[in-house]
Structure formats: structure tokens, C-alpha cells
Amino acid sequence: MNQNRPAKPTGSLLERAAEIYDFADALRSKATPVVPTPSAVAAKAVDSVFRPTADERPVQSVDQSALRQAGFVLPDGPISGLSEEFRIIKRQLLLTAAGGRQGEKILHAERILICSAHPGEGKTFCAVNLALSIAAEKDVEVLLVDADFAKPSILSTLGIAGSPGLMDALADPAMDVADCVIRTDLPGLFVLPAGRQTNADTEYLASSRTGAVLNALTAPYPNRILIFDSPPILAASPAAALAGHVGQTVLVVRADETTETALRDAVGLLAACDNIQLLLNGVKFSPGGRRFGSYYGQGGA
């Protein structure tokens, strides 16, 4: 990785992150870190639409005003530089989920893990924006999973009420995880809360029940994309355990903050995933670079 190398003024945030960080070199050495653990991220574009019309559970309203004020993109919001960036990011992930340009299939590519090396690098901001962007798709629905069990923030970010969640379903074999899924008033957006806090989060995630629970969330719904907001990989272990259950991973790196050492350590802990991409967050665009949104009368972000 070469942090002195300037970012190209073109290309997506995924591509520019790869330019700034010598990611290929990091991947080549990902099997050597002291604590090798699994990880990945997934996304899957498909054909049918999951809208549980028979489900009579109440729909919870997302606080769109608070999201807008906090700088998040909304499916029906104005076009901006940020919304265009996430459109490009999601398109690459959905393409991989659908089988890629060559038609190659990646196991569990519909499950996407969003993580970062350290706290404060923007992984929740990116996870929520990615989910909101995917919710705007016509043939795909998204389930945003709060997998940051120690410090869950998805419900408070969206302004919706709490309920049992993923950890409750993992800990209780009698619980149907589908009963924990929250329907929102944003078409295409569903939420699975983190659930109760335990001292054995990683052990539950590493158990055989996790695979069955996640299959119950995806197998019946071929058009469903799962976005996992996980704890920072170098601060807590659940992300490493989740890595073995997803097909794609997006590692959020903070421009001018995430170090080469942190990146290499993070990639090593996500070693179970062969499909890891970097997402550059907090980047300042150069004047000669693209300015998405200006074409539609909005300033670039």
C-alpha cells in the first residue's frame, strides 16, 4: 500500500481506494496475519420481488427528515454527488451478486459485510446509505442487519423502535428469525435489529445455527440482499466470525486516516472472504475530478 500515491480523479470510490492502497499486495499476504479469521460481503441482484403482503405486522416509519439532515441519501431524494457515488458502488456489488460479467457464481454473494478497521471510519454511514440506495431498486429488496451487537446504532439512525433481533434468534432455537424482521415505510427496506447483548456474540456467530438462521433470511427470497453493519474488525471479533457467512466484504477506509498496518491486519482477519473491496470514505475530490450531481443542478459531494 502506498499512501503517498495520489488518488485518480476518475473511477468509483472502490476503484480509488484500490489506487491509494496497494490492496492487491495486502490480499497476497492475507494468510499470514497472527489471527486469521473469516470474512466477506455479499450482494445479489435477482428477479422476483419480496413484499410480504400477507404479513400483518405493523410497518414502522423511518425518520426521513433526520436522515436527510444527517446527510444520508434517500431513495426518492434529490440527486447529489453522494447518491451517485452509492449508485456506482451498489451496481458493482449487485453485479457480483448476480453472477458477474462472466456469469461466475459466488457463494452467498447476496450477503454483504460492511466493516472498517477502527471505529470512526464511517462503516455505519456507508452501510445505511448502501441499504437506502439498494432499496430504490425495482427488482431487489434489502434487509439491513445490525450486527454491531455491542454498540448497535441502526435503529436509532433510522428512528425506528427496537425489537428482538439477530442475537435473540441465534440464542433461541425456538425463535423464528423472520419474526424479528421489521418492515419499514420505505418500499424495499427491511431491518433486522441486533437483539440482546451477550458476552458470547462471537461464539453464537461461529455456531452452526448461524448458517441456518441466515439461510432462513435469504433462501426463500431470491431477490433479497443482506447488508451487515458489523463492529470494527480490529476492535471486536464478530466481524471476523461473520466473514465466513458472506460472499462479499466492503472494507471502509478513511482517507488520510486508515494506515497500511491497520488495513493489512483487517484484511488478514477477513481472510475467509475471497471477495473484499475497499470503499474510500471522507475523500476530498480534486477540481479536475468528476462532480456528480452538478448535471442535475446539485453541487458535487
N, C-alpha and C positions, 0 to 999 in steps of 0.2 A: 504494500500500500504506500502510495506517495501523496502525502498531504500537501506537498508544495506544488503539485500539478494543478493548474487552474481548471475549473470546470468548463466544458464546452458550452457555448451559448445556445446550442440546439440539443434536441433529444429530451426524452422524458426525465423526470426526477429519478426514475430507476436507472436509466442509462447514464445520467450524470453522476450518480452515486458510484457507479462502476468505474467511471473515469477518474474520479477523485481518489477512490480507494482501489488498490490493486487487489480486487476481490478474487480474481482467479487464483492468485498466489495464495490467498488465505484459504480458499477451498482446497487447494492441493495439500495443505498441511493440516486440514481439519481433523485428521485422525490422530494427531499427535498430542493434543492437549491433555492435561493431567486428568481431567474429569470428562471423558467422552460420554455424551448423552444424546438421546434422540430429539429431533425437532423438525418441523416443516410447516408449510402454509398451503391452504387449498382454496380453489375456486372452481366452479363448474357451471358452464352455460348449457342449458338443455331445452327441452321442447315443451313440456306441459307446465301449467301454472298451478301452484298450490295456493288455493284460497279456501280455507276450511269453513265453508258456508254452513255446515252442519254444527259447527262449534258455537255453542250459545254463551260461552264465556264473554264477559263484557270487554269491549275494546277500550284500551287506555289511550288517553290523549297525550301526545308528545308536546312539550313546551317549545313550539317552533320559534316563538319570539325570543326566548332565552338562547336558543341555539343560534339564531341569526345574530344576536348581539355579541355572542361569544366567538363569532367568526366561522361557524360551521356552514357547510353547503346544504341546501335543501333541495329535494327532487324537483319542486316547482319554483325554485328561487331563480333570481336573475343570473344570467351567465356572467361568470367572472374568471379571472385567471386561475383562482384556486379550484373552482368547479371543473374547469377544463383540464387542469392537471390530474385531478382524480378520475376524470373520464378516460384519460390515456392510461393511467395506472390500472384501472379496473378492466379495461379492454384487454390488456396483456394477460391479466390473471384469468379472466373468463375464457380467453382463447386457450390457455393452457388447460383449464378445467374441462373444456370441450374436446380436448384431444390434440391441440396444437395444429400448426400448419401442415404437419406431416401425418396427422391422424394418430400419433402415438398416444397411448393412454397412460396416465399416471395414477396410481392407486390413491384414492381419497383426495383427488385434486380439487374436489368441491369444498374441502375443508382448508381454510387459510388461517395460519397463525400469524398474528401481528405482535411483535415484541421489539425490545430495544436492549442495549447493553446495560444502561443505567437508568434510574428514574430521571424524569425531567427532559427526556429527549423527544417527547411527542407521540408516543405509541398509542395512547388512548385517543388523542385528537385525530390521528391518522385512521385508527380502526373505526371510529364513529363516522368520519367523513367517507371512508370507503363503503361502509354499510349503507349510508344515506344515498351515495351515488349509485350503488348497485340496486337499491330499492326503486330507482327510476326506470330500470329495465322493464321491457314489456313481456319478456318470456322467462324471467328469472326472479325469484324471491330470495330474500336474505334473512338469515337468523343470526343476530348479533349476540354472541355468547360472552358474558363477563366471566373470564377465567382468572381474574386477579382476586383470588379469594381473601387475601389478607387486607387489601385496600380496594374493594370494589367501588367503581365510580360510574358505571354505565347508566344505572337507574337515575342517579342524581343528575347526570349530564342531560339525559333526555327528559327529566322532570316527571317520571312515572313512579307509581307506588311499588314497594317491594313485595316479594312473594317468595315461596320456596324456589330453589334453583338447582343448578347442576350438581353441587356438592351434596344436596339432600338426596337427589336421585342416585348418586354414586354410593352413598352410605346406607340407603334403604332399598334392598332388593325388591320390596313390595311396591315401591313408588314408580309410577309411570312418568318418565321424564316429559312426555308430551303434555302432561297436566301442568307443568311448570312454565311452559312457553307462553309469553304474553303477546297478545295481538295488539298492535298499535293502530292509531287512526291514519298513519302514513301508509298508503297502499304498498304492499310488498315488503314492509319492515316488521319483523318479529324479533322478540328479545327473550333471552334466557338468562335470568339473574345468576349471580354467583352462588347464592344459597348460604347456608350457615357456615361459620368459621370453625375450623377444627385444627388440631395440631398434627394432623396426618394427611394434609392435602395431597402431597406428592405420592404417598402410599396408595391413596384411593385412586389417583390418576394412573398409577402403574398397575393397578389390578385388572383382572380380565373383564370385570364388569364395565369398565370404561369403554371398551370396544363395542360391547352390546348396547350401551346407552347411546353412543354416538351413531351407531348403525340405525337405531330406532329414530334418530333425528334426520337421517339422510336417506336411507334405503326406500322408504315409502314415498319420498318426494324427489323425483329425479331432477327437478328444476331448482332445488334448494341449495343455496350457498351458505356455508357456515363461516363466520368471521369470529375468531377467538381473540379477545383482548387479554393478553397474558401479563404476568408480572415481568419486570426487567430480568433478563436471563442471568445477569451477574449479581442480582440482589436476592433472588428467590429461585427455588428449584422447580416449581410446577411447569414452567415453560419447557424445560428440558424433557419432562415426562410427557407433556402434550405433543412434543415434536414427533413422537413415534406414531401418532394417530392422525396426522395430517399429510396432505400431499404437496403443499406449497407453504413456504415461510417468507414473510416480509420482515426484514430486519431494519428498523428505523434508525438512521444515524443522523445525529445533529451536526449540521455544518459548523466547522471550526471548533467543535467540542469533542465529538467521539474520537478517541485515539486509536492508533493502529493496534496497540496491545489489547484494548477493550474489544475491538472488532474481532481480532483473532480468537480471543478467549470465548466470545459469544458464538462465533461460528463453530468452534470446537464443541461447545455444549449442545449445539443443534445438529450434531453430526449425523443423526438418523435421517435427516432430510437431504435428499439429493437436489432439491429444487429450492434454493434460497436466493432471494433477491434483496438488494439494498434499496431503501427509499430515503432519499436525501431530504431532510426536513430543516426548515429555518434558513434556506439558501437565499442569498441576495442575487437577483438576476442582473446580468450586465446590460447596459443600454443597448448593445448590439444583439442581444438575445431576443427570443420571442416574448411577446407580451399578450398572452391570451386574454380575451375579454374585450380588448380595445376595438376589435372588429364589430362587436355588438354594442359599442357605446359605453363599455365599462373600462375602468382602468385596470392594467395588469396587476396581478397579485404576486 
